Amino acid sequence: MVRTFEELVAEAEAAPVEGWGFDWLRDRATEERPSWGYARLVGDRMAAVKAALDIDTGGGEVLAEVPVPPPLLVATEAWPPNVPVARRNLLPLGATVVRVADRPPLPFRDATFDLVVSRHPVHTWWDEVARVLRPGGAYLSQQIGPGTVRELSEAILGPLPPPEHRHPEVAVADARAAGLTVVDLREATLCTVFHDVGAVVWFLRKVVWTVPGFTVGRYRDELRRLDERIRSEGPFVAYARRFLIEARRD
């Protein structure tokens, strides 16, 4: 049965967006994964340290995949609805989830952690990362690159200026300015496919920086045009940019 625009949008508006899992998009949208396998890298490093911190854990979905957690495992999250989700997901690992402000300082002593990780942080406070790392400790992060899913942003907002933020070279410079040594940097461009407008609506509700201030009411006309485009031309394709950065404190 072919579902109407209104049915697809209403379903996506009603669906929960807490946490940082994307299971709701199964069979409705797909995104390539970077070749480096962030979750596997985190698991490997967690098994070799005694104290680790995950910043911006979301609902703890990625951290929950760690097979051998360290004796001290802490996660932070700033968005209140995610905190109980993360605590539930990370309970089997014995992790402590700390609700924090979205700005520094982190509520930890200097030189507390052997490893700090973060997947898709909203912002990387490099001085704070360096402060809480022990000498010889490492920061490993998969980050959103410049202009990610720009095609979707422009389908809703119209033409946009070149992206000014989230450039890998800026992250490298900021890490070095904080006294860290960058030991790895990798970049990837990944195909993202949306099969219906409901998937678009749910994604924009969850990944709020794609279209700041997004609501269905505000952008109903643009969503309707996108729905017509998908129905006539096939799935909507955008491209996500990601980079992996690893830095060490000497």
N, C-alpha and C positions, 0 to 999 in steps of 0.2 A: 504494500500500500504506500503510495506517495504521500508524504506528510507535507502539510502546508507550512508556509513561512511562520505564521502565528503559532502553530503547534510546536515547531522546532525552537522558536525563541522562548516561548513560555516554559518549556521543559528545561532549557539551559538556565533561565533566570531562577528557577526553583531549586536547581541542584546545588548542594553544598560545595564550598570552595576552601574550607579549612584544610590546614596541613599543606604539604607540598607534593602530594602524590597526584598523578595524572591518569589514574585508572578510568575515570569517567569518560575519557576520550578514546578508549579502546574501540577499534573498528570505525571510529569517526574522524580521527586525525592521527598522523604518524610523524615522527621526527627521527632522522638518522642520529646515531650516537657517535661521539668521538672515538677514534681508534685506540686512544690511550687507556680507556677503561678506568674512569675515576674511582668508582666504588672498589674495584680490585686493588688499585694503588693504595687507597686509604686502608683497606683491610690488611695489606702487607705491612704497612708502616705501623699500624696500631699494634700488631702482634710483637713488635720489636721494642716498644717503649713502655715506660711505667706510668706516665701521666700525659693525657691528651685532652684537647679542647676542640669542640666543633662549634664554630661561630655561625650564626644565622642557620640553625639546624632545620628551620621550617617545622614540619611535623615529625622530624627525626627519621624520615623514610630511608634516606641513604645511609645514615649512621647505623641504623638497625640491621644493616646487612653485614656488619663487621663480624667475622666468625670468631675471633679471639680478642676480646676487648682488654685494654690495659687495666691494671688495678685501680687507677684513678681515671675516670672518664666523665667529662663535664660537657654539657651542651648549653648554648645560649640562644634565646629567641626574643625578638622585640615585639612581634605582633601577638597580642593577647590571645586570640582564638587558637593560635597554633600551639600554645604552651601545654594545655592538657592533652592534646593529640600527641605531642612529642613525649610527654611523660608516660603515656600509655605505651607508645611504640618502643621506648627505650628502657622500660622497666626490666625486661628480660636480660639486658646487658648490665644492669646495676648502675646505669648512668644517672647523674644528677642533672636536671634541667633547670636552668636559672633564667627567669625573666629579666631582661635588661632594657635600658633605654636604647634608642636607635643612634645614640652618640656616645663617645667615650666619656669617662674611662670605663674599662672593663672591671668588674668587681673582684679582681684577683691580685694577689701579691706579685711582685716582680719575680721573674725566673721561676715560675711555677710549673710550666709544661715542657715536656720533651718534644711534643708535636702539637701544632695547631692546624686545623683543616677548615675549609669552608667551600661549600658548593653554591655558586651563584650568589655571592654576598651582595647586599644592596650597596654597600660601600666598604672598602678595605681601609681600616685605620692602621696604617703601617707602623706608626710609632707604638701603638698599643700592642700590636702583634709582636714587635721586637721586644717590648718591655716584659711581656709575660712568658717569653721563651727563655729556656735555660741556655747557657752557652753550649753550642753544638746542636741545639734544637732546630727544627725545620717547620716551615709553613708550606702547606700544599693546598692549592686552590684551583678549582675550575670556575672560570669567570665568563660572564656574558660579554661578547665583543661588540664593537661599534656597529650600529645600524642593524642589529639583529631583528629579524622578521620585519624589516623596514617596509617590505612590500605590503604587509597587512596594515601597518600604521598608515601608509599613504592611501590604501583603499578606503580607509575611514576618514582620514584627515585631509587628504589631498597632498600635493607635492611638499616635501619637507627639505630644509637646508641640510647640507652634509653633517653627519654626526660629529659632535665635539667631544664626546665622553667615551670612556671604557676602551681606550686604545691600549694594546699590550705594551707598547713602548713607554707609555706614561706609567703603567704599573711597574715596569722594570726600574724606571728612574725613581719612583716613589719608594720602592723597596730599598734601593741603594741609599737614598737619602736618609732612611731610617736606620742605616747601619747593617743591613742584611746583604748577603751575597746571593745573587740569583744563579741557580745551578741548572735550571731547566725552563724552557719556554716553548710551547707548541701551540699551533693555531689550527682551526678547522672551520670549514663552511659546510653546513648541514641542511639538507633538504627537509622542509616541513610542509606537510600536505593536510589541508582541511577539506573534508568530504561533504560537509553541510554547514549551513549558517549557524546551527545550534552549537557546533563545535567552536566556531569563531566566537560566539557570544560567551560561552563558558570560559574560553581561554582569555578573553579580554577582561572578564570579571576577576580572574585569578592572577594574571600577569599584568598588574595594574599600570606598569610604566609603558606598556605598548601603546595605549591610548589613554593618557592621563585624564582622569575625571570621567571615564567611560560609564555611561548608562544606556540601556536600550532606548529609553525615552528620548534621550538627547540625540542619538544617532540612528533612529529607526529608518529614516530615508536611505542613509548610506548602507545599512544592513540589508534593506530590501533590494537595493541595486546589486549588492554582493550576492545575495541569494539568487537573483535572476541570472547573474553571471555564472554561478556554479551550476545551475540547472541547464544552462545552454551550452557552456564550454567545458564543463567537467571540474574536478577538484581545484581549489585555489592553492597555489604553490608559493611559499615564501622561503627565505633562507636564514637560518640561525647561525650566528657567529659565536664561537667559543674559543677560549684559550686556557691552557694549563700553565700555571706558574708555580715553581718551587724555589724557595729561598731559605737560606740558613743563617743562623746567628753564630758568628765566630766566637 
